Amino acid sequence: SKTPGGHLGKKGEITRFIDTNNNPEVKLDSGQLVSFYKEDVKAMVASPSPPPGGLANAELQVGSKVEIIGSKTPGGHLGKKGEITRFIDTNNNPEVKLDSGQLVSFYKEDVKAMVASPSPPPGGLANAELQVGSKVEIIGSKTP
């Protein structure tokens, strides 16, 4: 990194803005206070921690929000969403109350639990707004 002090990749929290260009002063996790060009700082969006065991498909349970991802079950329900109301047999095939209100029994292979994803920041910005108190990561090296 070209930045003296080698701050690239460090993390910290914005304590204040030092000028009219909204360039932030950041208290790094090391405790050091450093002023940065705003281009060098990126707000970190808190990501949800993965479920225990690191499974991509969450466990199917009564009350789980689900999406119909297969078409083994007759009726053309692919892409519909709903909630598991109960399991109908020893194979753990679920009965799902679809968002339309219809109750349908599905093969479990057709059903995928939806993992709640965090809502995007207002305006749909990939980079969250820089604010005092924002957790940030140093991503650039324009700051002298």
N, CA, C and O atoms as a DFTB+ gen file, in Angstrom:
576 C
 N C O
     1  1       0.835      -1.190       0.000
     2  2       0.000       0.000       0.000
     3  2       0.872       1.243       0.000
     4  3       1.939       1.267       0.614
     5  1       0.408       2.277      -0.697
     6  2       1.163       3.532      -0.793
     7  2       0.945       4.422       0.419
     8  3       1.714       5.354       0.656
     9  1      -0.103       4.139       1.190
    10  2      -0.428       4.993       2.333
    11  2       0.631       4.891       3.411
    12  3       0.896       3.797       3.911
    13  1       1.257       6.035       3.789
    14  2       2.165       5.973       4.927
    15  2       1.394       5.496       6.146
    16  3       0.263       5.921       6.377
    17  1       1.995       4.628       6.910
    18  2       1.274       4.086       8.059
    19  2       0.605       2.776       7.706
    20  3       0.179       2.036       8.593
    21  1       0.507       2.475       6.401
    22  2      -0.041       1.203       5.936
    23  2      -1.393       0.862       6.532
    24  3      -1.535      -0.160       7.204
    25  1      -2.398       1.715       6.293
    26  2      -3.708       1.512       6.914
    27  2      -4.650       0.640       6.081
    28  3      -5.731       0.280       6.548
    29  1      -4.251       0.299       4.860
    30  2      -5.111      -0.487       3.975
    31  2      -5.547      -1.778       4.661
    32  3      -4.715      -2.528       5.171
    33  1      -6.854      -2.035       4.670
    34  2      -7.383      -3.264       5.257
    35  2      -7.720      -3.155       6.732
    36  3      -8.357      -4.047       7.292
    37  1      -7.288      -2.045       7.379
    38  2      -7.617      -1.876       8.801
    39  2      -9.084      -1.506       8.946
    40  3      -9.724      -1.057       7.995
    41  1      -9.603      -1.701      10.149
    42  2     -11.001      -1.391      10.425
    43  2     -11.076      -0.441      11.613
    44  3     -10.177      -0.395      12.453
    45  1     -12.165       0.314      11.665
    46  2     -12.353       1.244      12.772
    47  2     -13.747       1.848      12.730
    48  3     -14.654       1.323      12.084
    49  1     -13.897       2.966      13.437
    50  2     -15.203       3.607      13.558
    51  2     -15.032       5.101      13.326
    52  3     -14.097       5.715      13.841
    53  1     -15.950       5.687      12.540
    54  2     -15.885       7.127      12.281
    55  2     -16.225       7.884      13.560
    56  3     -17.242       7.614      14.198
    57  1     -15.360       8.844      13.934
    58  2     -15.603       9.639      15.144
    59  2     -16.195      11.002      14.794
    60  3     -16.974      11.564      15.563
    61  1     -15.812      11.540      13.605
    62  2     -16.347      12.838      13.179
    63  2     -15.930      13.069      11.738
    64  3     -15.121      12.323      11.186
    65  1     -16.497      14.128      11.123
    66  2     -16.078      14.541       9.784
    67  2     -15.241      15.795       9.953
    68  3     -15.615      16.697      10.702
    69  1     -14.098      15.858       9.253
    70  2     -13.123      16.914       9.532
    71  2     -13.232      18.122       8.618
    72  3     -12.593      19.143       8.873
    73  1     -14.043      18.028       7.535
    74  2     -14.152      19.173       6.625
    75  2     -15.476      19.132       5.872
    76  3     -16.297      18.239       6.083
    77  1     -15.675      20.123       4.982
    78  2     -16.934      20.226       4.234
    79  2     -17.074      19.142       3.175
    80  3     -18.162      18.950       2.631
    81  1     -15.978      18.422       2.871
    82  2     -16.046      17.328       1.897
    83  2     -16.456      16.009       2.545
    84  3     -16.470      14.966       1.892
    85  1     -16.791      16.064       3.846
    86  2     -17.190      14.848       4.578
    87  2     -16.084      13.805       4.636
    88  3     -16.355      12.604       4.622
    89  1     -14.833      14.265       4.701
    90  2     -13.732      13.328       4.928
    91  2     -13.739      12.954       6.405
    92  3     -13.789      13.835       7.263
    93  1     -13.689      11.655       6.715
    94  2     -13.864      11.215       8.103
    95  2     -12.563      11.089       8.897
    96  3     -11.499      10.807       8.347
    97  1     -12.685      11.304      10.189
    98  2     -11.641      10.917      11.127
    99  2     -12.084       9.558      11.659
   100  3     -13.226       9.396      12.090
   101  1     -11.181       8.586      11.629
   102  2     -11.518       7.214      12.015
   103  2     -10.674       6.801      13.214
   104  3      -9.454       6.966      13.215
   105  1     -11.338       6.262      14.233
   106  2     -10.620       5.643      15.341
   107  2     -10.431       4.184      14.944
   108  3     -11.379       3.399      14.944
   109  1      -9.189       3.833      14.604
   110  2      -8.897       2.457      14.186
   111  2      -9.037       1.518      15.375
   112  3      -8.956       1.943      16.527
   113  1      -9.248       0.239      15.087
   114  2      -9.398      -0.754      16.157
   115  2      -8.181      -0.771      17.082
   116  3      -8.272      -1.201      18.232
   117  1      -7.034      -0.297      16.567
   118  2      -5.813      -0.229      17.382
   119  2      -5.877       0.917      18.388
   120  3      -5.050       0.998      19.296
   121  1      -6.887       1.828      18.220
   122  2      -7.016       2.970      19.113
   123  2      -6.493       4.253      18.491
   124  3      -6.742       5.341      19.011
   125  1      -5.763       4.136      17.371
   126  2      -5.181       5.296      16.703
   127  2      -6.260       6.105      15.980
   128  3      -7.131       5.528      15.329
   129  1      -6.206       7.457      16.090
   130  2      -7.116       8.342      15.359
   131  2      -6.426       8.812      14.089
   132  3      -5.333       9.376      14.153
   133  1      -7.053       8.587      12.925
   134  2      -6.461       8.976      11.651
   135  2      -7.532       9.619      10.788
   136  3      -8.662       9.133      10.722
   137  1      -7.170      10.727      10.118
   138  2      -8.083      11.366       9.167
   139  2      -7.847      10.760       7.790
   140  3      -6.704      10.609       7.360
   141  1      -8.941      10.411       7.095
   142  2      -8.849       9.778       5.779
   143  2      -9.625      10.570       4.742
   144  3     -10.558      11.300       5.074
   145  1      -9.225      10.416       3.459
   146  2     -10.097      10.835       2.375
   147  2     -11.270       9.859       2.366
   148  3     -11.083       8.660       2.573
   149  1     -12.488      10.374       2.123
   150  2     -13.663       9.485       2.175
   151  2     -13.575       8.354       1.145
   152  3     -14.168       7.294       1.342
   153  1     -12.831       8.576       0.038
   154  2     -12.682       7.523      -0.988
   155  2     -11.926       6.309      -0.444
   156  3     -12.052       5.201      -0.967
   157  1     -11.144       6.532       0.609
   158  2     -10.341       5.436       1.170
   159  2     -11.111       4.616       2.211
   160  3     -10.606       3.617       2.722
   161  1     -12.335       5.049       2.517
   162  2     -13.080       4.444       3.619
   163  2     -14.377       3.848       3.079
   164  3     -15.083       4.484       2.296
   165  1     -14.683       2.633       3.499
   166  2     -15.926       1.974       3.074
   167  2     -16.685       1.522       4.308
   168  3     -16.128       0.857       5.181
   169  1     -17.970       1.887       4.379
   170  2     -18.798       1.442       5.499
   171  2     -18.984      -0.065       5.392
   172  3     -19.236      -0.594       4.309
   173  1     -18.859      -0.740       6.507
   174  2     -19.030      -2.192       6.520
   175  2     -20.487      -2.495       6.844
   176  3     -21.025      -2.008       7.838
   177  1     -21.119      -3.299       6.002
   178  2     -22.493      -3.715       6.254
   179  2     -22.434      -4.999       7.061
   180  3     -21.787      -5.966       6.658
   181  1     -23.105      -5.007       8.190
   182  2     -23.098      -6.205       9.036
   183  2     -23.770      -7.337       8.268
   184  3     -24.900      -7.190       7.802
   185  1     -23.077      -8.465       8.134
   186  2     -23.671      -9.603       7.432
   187  2     -24.140     -10.610       8.465
   188  3     -23.512     -10.787       9.508
   189  1     -25.254     -11.269       8.163
   190  2     -25.762     -12.246       9.138
   191  2     -24.788     -13.404       9.260
   192  3     -24.161     -13.791       8.274
   193  1     -24.656     -13.952      10.434
   194  2     -23.748     -15.081      10.599
   195  2     -24.406     -16.318       9.992
   196  3     -25.625     -16.470      10.076
   197  1     -23.617     -17.199       9.384
   198  2     -24.203     -18.393       8.771
   199  2     -24.821     -19.296       9.831
   200  3     -24.397     -19.283      10.986
   201  1     -25.822     -20.077       9.438
   202  2     -26.433     -20.979      10.424
   203  2     -25.411     -21.986      10.934
   204  3     -24.447     -22.290      10.231
   205  1     -25.601     -22.511      12.146
   206  2     -24.657     -23.496      12.689
   207  2     -24.491     -24.657      11.717
   208  3     -25.462     -25.120      11.119
   209  1     -23.262     -25.120      11.565
   210  2     -23.021     -26.219      10.625
   211  2     -22.758     -25.698       9.228
   212  3     -22.367     -26.460       8.344
   213  1     -22.969     -24.397       9.014
   214  2     -22.697     -23.780       7.724
   215  2     -23.592     -24.259       6.594
   216  3     -23.187     -24.208       5.433
   217  1     -24.792     -24.720       6.900
   218  2     -25.684     -25.210       5.860
   219  2     -26.281     -24.037       5.095
   220  3     -26.700     -23.048       5.696
   221  1     -26.321     -24.148       3.763
   222  2     -26.921     -23.093       2.956
   223  2     -28.440     -23.187       3.094
   224  3     -29.124     -22.166       3.162
   225  1     -28.969     -24.419       3.135
   226  2     -30.412     -24.603       3.261
   227  2     -30.743     -24.762       4.737
   228  3     -30.322     -25.726       5.377
   229  1     -31.493     -23.818       5.269
   230  2     -31.847     -23.872       6.683
   231  2     -32.753     -25.069       6.942
   232  3     -33.416     -25.567       6.032
   233  1     -32.775     -25.515       8.167
   234  2     -33.594     -26.647       8.593
   235  2     -35.074     -26.345       8.352
   236  3     -35.544     -25.242       8.632
   237  1     -35.808     -27.342       7.825
   238  2     -37.259     -27.175       7.653
   239  2     -37.935     -27.413       8.997
   240  3     -37.740     -28.457       9.620
   241  1     -38.730     -26.444       9.441
   242  2     -39.436     -26.558      10.717
   243  2     -40.822     -25.959      10.560
   244  3     -41.061     -25.147       9.666
   245  1     -41.733     -26.364      11.434
   246  2     -43.058     -25.741      11.443
   247  2     -42.848     -24.249      11.702
   248  3     -42.144     -23.864      12.635
   249  1     -43.471     -23.413      10.859
   250  2     -43.301     -21.964      10.988
   251  2     -42.238     -21.411      10.058
   252  3     -42.148     -20.195       9.886
   253  1     -41.409     -22.292       9.438
   254  2     -40.370     -21.824       8.511
   255  2     -41.003     -21.194       7.283
   256  3     -41.966     -21.724       6.729
   257  1     -40.454     -20.053       6.857
   258  2     -40.846     -19.460       5.569
   259  2     -40.108     -20.253       4.499
   260  3     -38.901     -20.474       4.603
   261  1     -40.837     -20.681       3.468
   262  2     -40.234     -21.530       2.440
   263  2     -40.583     -21.035       1.041
   264  3     -41.536     -20.286       0.827
   265  1     -39.752     -21.501       0.092
   266  2     -40.014     -21.246      -1.322
   267  2     -40.092     -22.595      -2.002
   268  3     -39.343     -23.514      -1.671
   269  1     -41.012     -22.711      -2.967
   270  2     -41.157     -23.965      -3.709
   271  2     -40.147     -23.934      -4.848
   272  3     -40.243     -23.104      -5.752
   273  1     -39.164     -24.855      -4.798
   274  2     -38.056     -24.839      -5.755
   275  2     -38.063     -26.043      -6.684
   276  3     -37.240     -26.127      -7.596
   277  1     -38.984     -26.978      -6.463
   278  2     -39.030     -28.179      -7.297
   279  2     -40.429     -28.402      -7.844
   280  3     -41.379     -27.733      -7.437
   281  1     -40.552     -29.350      -8.774
   282  2     -41.871     -29.600      -9.363
   283  2     -42.264     -31.067      -9.301
   284  3     -43.031     -31.546     -10.137
   285  1     -41.724     -31.800      -8.285
   286  2     -42.090     -33.194      -8.075
   287  2     -43.556     -33.266      -7.619
   288  3     -44.294     -34.183      -7.980
   289  1     -43.950     -32.277      -6.819
   290  2     -45.330     -32.183      -6.343
   291  2     -46.197     -31.627      -7.470
   292  3     -45.868     -30.584      -8.035
   293  1     -47.317     -32.311      -7.815
   294  2     -48.176     -31.793      -8.890
   295  2     -48.864     -30.483      -8.486
   296  3     -49.051     -30.213      -7.299
   297  1     -49.235     -29.677      -9.480
   298  2     -50.004     -28.464      -9.213
   299  2     -49.346     -27.184      -9.687
   300  3     -49.951     -26.116      -9.590
   301  1     -48.124     -27.258     -10.200
   302  2     -47.467     -26.068     -10.749
   303  2     -47.213     -24.978      -9.725
   304  3     -47.556     -23.819      -9.960
   305  1     -46.618     -25.328      -8.597
   306  2     -46.390     -24.358      -7.517
   307  2     -44.988     -23.752      -7.528
   308  3     -44.658     -22.958      -6.648
   309  1     -44.155     -24.116      -8.513
   310  2     -42.773     -23.654      -8.578
   311  2     -42.681     -22.128      -8.415
   312  3     -43.377     -21.377      -9.098
   313  1     -41.809     -21.687      -7.497
   314  2     -41.588     -20.254      -7.294
   315  2     -42.497     -19.616      -6.256
   316  3     -42.266     -18.483      -5.832
   317  1     -43.542     -20.351      -5.842
   318  2     -44.438     -19.796      -4.821
   319  2     -43.774     -19.834      -3.453
   320  3     -42.827     -20.586      -3.220
   321  1     -44.291     -19.006      -2.557
   322  2     -43.742     -18.939      -1.201
   323  2     -44.850     -19.196      -0.199
   324  3     -46.030     -18.995      -0.487
   325  1     -44.446     -19.650       0.998
   326  2     -45.428     -19.913       2.042
   327  2     -44.742     -20.242       3.344
   328  3     -43.565     -19.942       3.546
   329  1     -45.516     -20.879       4.242
   330  2     -45.014     -21.206       5.575
   331  2     -45.423     -22.629       5.922
   332  3     -46.553     -23.039       5.660
   333  1     -44.488     -23.388       6.519
   334  2     -44.788     -24.774       6.895
   335  2     -45.760     -24.769       8.081
   336  3     -45.518     -24.108       9.090
   337  1     -46.864     -25.517       7.944
   338  2     -47.854     -25.601       9.029
   339  2     -47.690     -26.884       9.837
   340  3     -47.968     -26.906      11.035
   341  1     -47.233     -27.965       9.175
   342  2     -47.027     -29.235       9.871
   343  2     -46.314     -30.185       8.925
   344  3     -46.173     -29.908       7.734
   345  1     -45.859     -31.328       9.481
   346  2     -45.276     -32.388       8.659
   347  2     -46.314     -33.497       8.569
   348  3     -46.918     -33.870       9.574
   349  1     -46.524     -34.031       7.349
   350  2     -47.657     -34.929       7.129
   351  2     -47.325     -36.404       7.230
   352  3     -48.231     -37.237       7.257
   353  1     -46.021     -36.752       7.289
   354  2     -45.673     -38.172       7.344
   355  2     -44.295     -38.371       7.978
   356  3     -43.639     -37.407       8.374
   357  1     -43.866     -39.631       8.068
   358  2     -42.587     -39.950       8.712
   359  2     -41.386     -39.518       7.856
   360  3     -40.255     -39.501       8.343
   361  1     -41.630     -39.170       6.580
   362  2     -40.542     -38.697       5.713
   363  2     -40.302     -37.196       5.861
   364  3     -39.474     -36.618       5.157
   365  1     -41.044     -36.566       6.797
   366  2     -40.923     -35.116       7.002
   367  2     -41.309     -34.291       5.782
   368  3     -40.742     -33.226       5.538
   369  1     -42.286     -34.795       5.011
   370  2     -42.818     -33.991       3.919
   371  2     -43.743     -32.943       4.525
   372  3     -44.619     -33.286       5.318
   373  1     -43.566     -31.657       4.163
   374  2     -44.322     -30.593       4.825
   375  2     -45.638     -30.247       4.151
   376  3     -45.799     -30.380       2.938
   377  1     -46.577     -29.795       4.985
   378  2     -47.771     -29.132       4.483
   379  2     -47.450     -27.646       4.568
   380  3     -46.998     -27.154       5.602
   381  1     -47.693     -26.932       3.460
   382  2     -47.329     -25.517       3.393
   383  2     -48.575     -24.681       3.134
   384  3     -49.369     -24.978       2.242
   385  1     -48.729     -23.627       3.936
   386  2     -49.769     -22.647       3.659
   387  2     -49.139     -21.611       2.746
   388  3     -48.320     -20.802       3.182
   389  1     -49.528     -21.640       1.466
   390  2     -48.954     -20.713       0.499
   391  2     -49.436     -19.294       0.805
   392  3     -50.445     -19.104       1.485
   393  1     -48.702     -18.303       0.295
   394  2     -49.074     -16.906       0.526
   395  2     -50.489     -16.610       0.015
   396  3     -51.135     -15.666       0.469
   397  1     -50.960     -17.425      -0.931
   398  2     -52.327     -17.261      -1.465
   399  2     -53.376     -17.752      -0.466
   400  3     -54.567     -17.495      -0.638
   401  1     -52.924     -18.473       0.597
   402  2     -53.853     -19.011       1.587
   403  2     -54.129     -20.492       1.391
   404  3     -54.681     -21.152       2.271
   405  1     -53.742     -21.009       0.234
   406  2     -53.975     -22.422      -0.086
   407  2     -53.049     -23.327       0.732
   408  3     -51.863     -23.030       0.878
   409  1     -53.591     -24.437       1.268
   410  2     -52.796     -25.443       1.982
   411  2     -52.441     -26.553       1.013
   412  3     -53.326     -27.147       0.396
   413  1     -51.134     -26.843       0.872
   414  2     -50.686     -27.880      -0.056
   415  2     -49.624     -28.728       0.622
   416  3     -48.736     -28.207       1.297
   417  1     -49.722     -30.059       0.435
   418  2     -48.690     -30.961       0.943
   419  2     -47.635     -31.140      -0.142
   420  3     -47.966     -31.421      -1.294
   421  1     -46.365     -30.975       0.225
   422  2     -45.266     -31.044      -0.738
   423  2     -44.302     -32.165      -0.397
   424  3     -44.184     -32.579       0.757
   425  1     -43.608     -32.654      -1.438
   426  2     -42.426     -33.468      -1.205
   427  2     -41.369     -32.513      -0.651
   428  3     -41.224     -31.392      -1.140
   429  1     -40.633     -32.956       0.367
   430  2     -39.657     -32.043       0.987
   431  2     -38.586     -31.588       0.002
   432  3     -38.000     -30.522       0.186
   433  1     -38.316     -32.383      -1.051
   434  2     -37.313     -31.998      -2.057
   435  2     -37.735     -30.745      -2.828
   436  3     -36.898     -30.043      -3.394
   437  1     -39.056     -30.473      -2.842
   438  2     -39.576     -29.320      -3.587
   439  2     -39.532     -28.028      -2.768
   440  3     -39.811     -26.949      -3.289
   441  1     -39.183     -28.143      -1.494
   442  2     -39.303     -27.010      -0.582
   443  2     -37.928     -26.597      -0.064
   444  3     -37.122     -27.440       0.329
   445  1     -37.673     -25.291      -0.067
   446  2     -36.406     -24.777       0.450
   447  2     -36.719     -23.684       1.469
   448  3     -37.477     -22.757       1.188
   449  1     -36.121     -23.807       2.660
   450  2     -36.305     -22.774       3.682
   451  2     -35.633     -21.497       3.203
   452  3     -34.513     -21.522       2.694
   453  1     -36.328     -20.390       3.374
   454  2     -35.762     -19.107       2.984
   455  2     -35.025     -18.534       4.177
   456  3     -35.582     -18.427       5.269
   457  1     -33.757     -18.160       3.963
   458  2     -32.972     -17.545       5.024
   459  2     -33.271     -16.056       4.972
   460  3     -33.142     -15.431       3.919
   461  1     -33.668     -15.489       6.098
   462  2     -33.982     -14.069       6.133
   463  2     -32.732     -13.281       5.781
   464  3     -31.694     -13.413       6.430
   465  1     -32.844     -12.456       4.737
   466  2     -31.687     -11.650       4.350
   467  2     -31.911     -10.222       4.820
   468  3     -33.044      -9.742       4.857
   469  1     -30.828      -9.546       5.179
   470  2     -30.998      -8.176       5.653
   471  2     -31.523      -7.299       4.528
   472  3     -31.153      -7.504       3.372
   473  1     -32.367      -6.337       4.831
   474  2     -32.892      -5.471       3.789
   475  2     -31.783      -4.533       3.334
   476  3     -30.968      -4.092       4.144
   477  1     -31.748      -4.227       2.036
   478  2     -30.686      -3.357       1.538
   479  2     -30.839      -1.949       2.112
   480  3     -31.940      -1.538       2.478
   481  1     -29.729      -1.213       2.190
   482  2     -29.836       0.146       2.718
   483  2     -30.738       1.000       1.828
   484  3     -30.871       0.702       0.641
   485  1     -31.363       2.055       2.363
   486  2     -32.252       2.911       1.564
   487  2     -31.530       3.405       0.315
   488  3     -30.350       3.753       0.370
   489  1     -32.237       3.433      -0.803
   490  2     -31.616       3.867      -2.044
   491  2     -30.893       2.729      -2.740
   492  3     -30.392       2.903      -3.850
   493  1     -30.832       1.566      -2.106
   494  2     -30.209       0.400      -2.713
   495  2     -28.712       0.546      -2.928
   496  3     -28.151      -0.099      -3.814
   497  1     -28.061       1.377      -2.137
   498  2     -26.620       1.577      -2.310
   499  2     -25.863       0.355      -1.824
   500  3     -26.186      -0.214      -0.781
   501  1     -24.846      -0.048      -2.593
   502  2     -24.011      -1.171      -2.165
   503  2     -23.144      -0.728      -0.995
   504  3     -22.913      -1.488      -0.055
   505  1     -22.669       0.511      -1.064
   506  2     -21.843       1.039       0.016
   507  2     -22.743       1.817       0.965
   508  3     -23.356       2.808       0.569
   509  1     -22.823       1.382       2.196
   510  2     -23.680       2.059       3.167
   511  2     -23.173       3.486       3.381
   512  3     -21.990       3.768       3.195
   513  1     -24.066       4.362       3.767
   514  2     -23.748       5.772       4.009
   515  2     -22.723       5.899       5.133
   516  3     -22.810       5.206       6.147
   517  1     -21.753       6.791       4.944
   518  2     -20.774       7.054       5.998
   519  2     -21.395       7.987       7.023
   520  3     -21.868       9.068       6.672
   521  1     -21.398       7.584       8.273
   522  2     -21.961       8.377       9.362
   523  2     -21.069       8.244      10.575
   524  3     -20.327       7.271      10.714
   525  1     -21.148       9.239      11.461
   526  2     -20.414       9.129      12.723
   527  2     -20.920       7.871      13.421
   528  3     -22.127       7.662      13.547
   529  1     -19.994       7.042      13.871
   530  2     -20.369       5.781      14.520
   531  2     -20.367       4.597      13.571
   532  3     -20.429       3.449      14.012
   533  1     -20.295       4.867      12.239
   534  2     -20.252       3.761      11.273
   535  2     -18.982       2.950      11.448
   536  3     -17.903       3.513      11.636
   537  1     -19.103       1.624      11.388
   538  2     -17.935       0.755      11.343
   539  2     -17.435       0.795       9.903
   540  3     -18.221       0.627       8.971
   541  1     -16.140       1.015       9.713
   542  2     -15.604       1.166       8.368
   543  2     -14.341       0.331       8.182
   544  3     -13.683      -0.080       9.138
   545  1     -14.033       0.101       6.898
   546  2     -12.792      -0.580       6.532
   547  2     -12.030       0.348       5.589
   548  3     -12.633       1.009       4.743
   549  1     -10.712       0.398       5.735
   550  2      -9.880       1.242       4.875
   551  2      -9.606       0.451       3.594
   552  3      -8.974      -0.605       3.639
   553  1     -10.086       0.967       2.441
   554  2     -10.016       0.222       1.190
   555  2      -9.153       0.911       0.146
   556  3      -8.907       0.335      -0.914
   557  1      -8.680       2.143       0.416
   558  2      -7.908       2.866      -0.590
   559  2      -6.618       3.393      -0.010
   560  3      -6.339       3.246       1.179
   561  1      -5.829       4.018      -0.887
   562  2      -4.561       4.535      -0.398
   563  2      -4.291       5.950      -0.918
   564  3      -3.138       6.314      -1.150
   565  1      -5.362       6.759      -1.103
   566  2      -5.186       8.159      -1.518
   567  2      -4.760       9.022      -0.344
   568  3      -4.118      10.057      -0.524
   569  1      -5.116       8.596       0.854
   570  2      -4.797       9.395       2.044
   571  2      -3.290       9.439       2.241
   572  3      -2.646       8.392       2.305
   573  1      -2.702      10.666       2.341
   574  2      -1.253      10.740       2.532
   575  2      -0.850      10.299       3.928
   576  3       0.336      10.300       4.257
